[in-house]
Each structure stands twice: as C-alpha cells, then as structure tokens.
Amino acid sequence: MARLLDPKFKASENFYACNPRSIFEQPIRKALREYGIPHRKSGPLNVAKNSKKINRDWATDKHGGAIAMNVVKIVKKIESVPKNALERFASAYIARYKQEAKRIKEMEVNLPPQENPIHISKLCVDLINSVPDGGATPQIIVGLLMEAMNKDRKNPVSVSGHRDSVSTTNTTSKKPGDIIEKINDTAELIYEVTTKKFSDDRLIESHEAVMDYDSDLKDVFVICRPQDVPETLSNRGTSYIMATTQYRELAYYFINIYDYIQSAILFLTPEGRKFFYKELVAYINNTNTAEKVKRYFKQWHSDNNASL
C-alpha cells in the first residue's frame, strides 16, 4: 500500500518512512476485519521491529528462516515492477488473502450449549495440555470462567486482560498481570496464567509491572500447572494452593490450574456453564485464534462423540 501511495518509497531502504503503524491500524486492519482475514494487532510493526531496512541482513538477524526470506523476496518484487504491474500484484495478493479467509471460515464449529461439568472440564484440561498456544489457551479459559462465575452470581466484578495477546510482556503492555478482576470499581485482584516455568525473571518482571500499576497491591495469584512452580519453592502439600512466596512487597500464591478450572466449572449453574461454553466456542471461531487450536477443538468433539 505504501508503494502505491508513494512510488519512491522503498521498504528495503527505510521501512518506517511510510509510517506503518498508521497505515496498518487504519485502512489495512479495517479491511482485514471486514473480510475475516487472520491478523495480529501489531501487524507490520513486528515485521521490522528494531530495523529500518527489510533486506537479507534483516532476515538473517531476525532468525525467521524461510518466512523472513520470503518477506524480503516480496519487498524486492514490489520495488522492481512498474505501477501497473504492482497494481496487478496487489490484486492477486488480495485475492490470496480472501482465499485464506474462506479457508479459516470453513474451520468454524457449530455447537449446541453444553452444561455437563465433567465434559466441559475434560475439554478445558485437554486444550491446555495439547494446544496451550504459547499461553493463550489457558489465559482465555481462565478469563472466560471468571466472566461466567461473576455473571452467574450477578457480581459487580469486571474481568479484563484475558482477551489480550500473550506475545507482549506485562511491562511492555503496562498491565499488572495477565488477568485483572476489578471489584466494585475499587479493589483489584491480579492473576498470572502460565503453562511455562514461573522463573525468577518472570517474578521480577511481574513485581515491576504490579508496582508500576498500583504500589498498594499486596497479592498476585499465579494459576499454573504443578511443573510450572519454581523448584526453589517448597510444596505446601495441598493440591489447590501448591506453593507461596513473598517477593518484596508482594505475596505470590501458586494455584493449580486444573483444580481451579474443575472447581470453577462445577460450581457454575447449568446456565453459567452454557454461557462459558458459548463464549469458548466464540473464541475458537474467532478469525485470529490459532489454527492448531481450531483443529484440535473440532477433533476433540469428534473423538468424544459431541456433535458439531
């Protein structure tokens, strides 16, 4: 698009000369959403982060392998053809994106509401174990369960953060945690949700993010698997609260994600479980949910005799 607007623009010389954030966040993202084309929020900014030139040196430094080199090839193609050829190339490119949108659309599932707590719990546990998707799967499951619990009991609690990308750190995004529960618009509970080892670096990063957000906060709840608890922490001998530690001003409580999910689902009303399941299906059908998660979800229901 930048080359069509300015024939002199060259991404191989100065990618940021086109102001990519503005171009992506306005016309490009609008079109991607309208046509149901998979995309991420950061868009082209991730393509050349910390780099001004899209060339072979960039591709090598990025360690992106074939994908990065293909980006370089596309840039070379764009910069080597006249305007009429570029317009044809752009049309072909758009047509390819529309094909991708159609393919993703065909992966959607149509499920009736579910209320069996055993069935739903097994699905959630299997999703987390088989397709954690870098942490996105457990984060959305825990967040949707919190939404369902609060809606079920008509609690004046708002839940945020669980629908955000997991690719940015809390420090970068200015979030105190993966999920935040705000109670009565005043008190807040901070949650970290992970299927990776909660390392010392993550602990320090979490502390910095929470203190920058609100220095009066005292607790952080880490919802994770048993193997994600730092080995330096002694096991409390209980299944639900696996370990605790104090890091400067903050107390960290490590909660078993499997016990948390099963308990939360069990104590929802049938309507609450239906709401949760409906929201989970909506997440699966979202254009930007990873294909591996979509495929697994569909296969799981086939294997477990649930109609699609």
Steps between C-alpha positions, in 0.01 A plus 500: 500500500783741586661441160170568322459825693861605446684343202832615649452313828734204558462272800847364424644842581272648767196299600381753760491783246145390414377527862395132506305523826262757356454311174439168673271621778273694267435372145677162517361367828153626410511296179642194677215508750236563235606198293577270795870471418722374786728769642674611816474837669862599445488421130793629296667650805612149597643447153774757545522562872826679585594508132461764229585289196320188379786315332708182526693634799173558684375151411823343625502699825134422565560123482167472322622238256297452183220731612733798548670433167161482327418844644824630345409342164158668506661836578741456208211411270300805608796732444595359160176528304322798339176635645262307272678172583498592869124555486453153344729354766296671774175363354643148495626542855156612620337206322737264683404658833131452418568132432663478842198665660271244333718213621496628859123556483451137404675393821222643717305267726131518585439352845188483715533636856668258740437477873663171605781609738702180444485541122594869513778446755659225292488720190671789678771282652566329167520835319755629749709183484488453123479851349611760758581733207776685683272560798203641309282192562527486882471879519173514308354199683572645844376845397177368349438295814539813712252679274255211531531478879441871547209505254351191667495670839428848366818624668608862437836379370670578168757267345762626256825393336409144403413592142830685448795363307743288701794606281581817696637522851304661780770767528467589132119500502474686835280219635551386862417140405348275238152544650361770727179473700363834612250476787249782556722724284751518786680187624695297242630144483801429278551165328784349301401200287776285356597159367869583522737495795444811713866600501681758712499734200123467468461563873708818478315616188166435669603693811613799292176502298279479810689770691493732198124443476407534869753489783222426752430153358614215724416170325555330166335168414698281260269243338723230352579129476693325780813482282495879449556578870863607563702206629642720776158526663392227738173324425230578756371145475162615373367466149326835456758742647823334392750754636537855627784750511558860602693720259555843651155664533305222328377158611481244217254209522543214254160349416457165323341589166331160465338518843402862441328422170318191622379674815388811312305298243342273759362790704349682204127465447392311185432838337842620608666199338304559181617862497862396550479237226340744259779753563765231457352397165494867396872521583573187298310645203678834525695574184827548688492190721787269404415233244648224715251592774209502255598160359550345843166632628316350205683167523443482876125520453512236230700269728272568797174447311382861513312617190641791300 
